């Protein structure tokens, strides 16, 4: 397995701090010298931040009420 393959295969775990210190050091060192893998890392960070922001958002109360009413209507017919 090449350094790029290893870095990319472990990127998800790296982003979530789920790797041992040795693997983290290897990936950091590799990304410091590989623009392609550093770009992949950047994309992963941006995506992770977008998902985290989306999970914090809540629907407006009127929309929530409409959805719940529709669900109740569907449930009552089944």
Buried (B, 14 or more C-beta within 10 A) or exposed (E): EEBBEBBBEBBEBBBEEEBEEEBBEBBEEBBEEBEEBBEBBEEBEEEEEEEEEEEEEEEEEEEEEEEEEEEEEEEEEE
